[in-house]
Amino acid sequence: MTSIKFSDALTPFSREVLELYASDLAEVRFPDLDLKALHAQAAEVDEAQHAVDDLEAQLLEARQRVSERNAALKTRAERALAYARIYAEGNHALSERIDAIRGTPASAPKKRGRPSKSSAQLDVLDNAAE
């Protein structure tokens, strides 16, 4: 009997039984079970795994399309918000609402945390000069 490459989708147990039947029990036949029946069922597992692989590839492509379309929408939304910001000049309430939208570069965000050493050293020098 020729050696058969088994699918990675098969469980280790099924693979071991198939290997046993392919080598030591190749000629043994039971009423509803023999090497040919086991290979046919293993082929069904392989076919099902190919279906899963195809669906996963389609899902990956669909997720990529969603990502690309979200990026395009984000670009357009940023532009729309920039127009809205110009339109809202003089309307304090609308301007505040626009500025409250997350992810917008309304103004340079304040740095959080401790100041850097160079900044702290400059403050000390400025204070000393006064």
Disulfide bonds with the S-S distance in Angstrom:
none
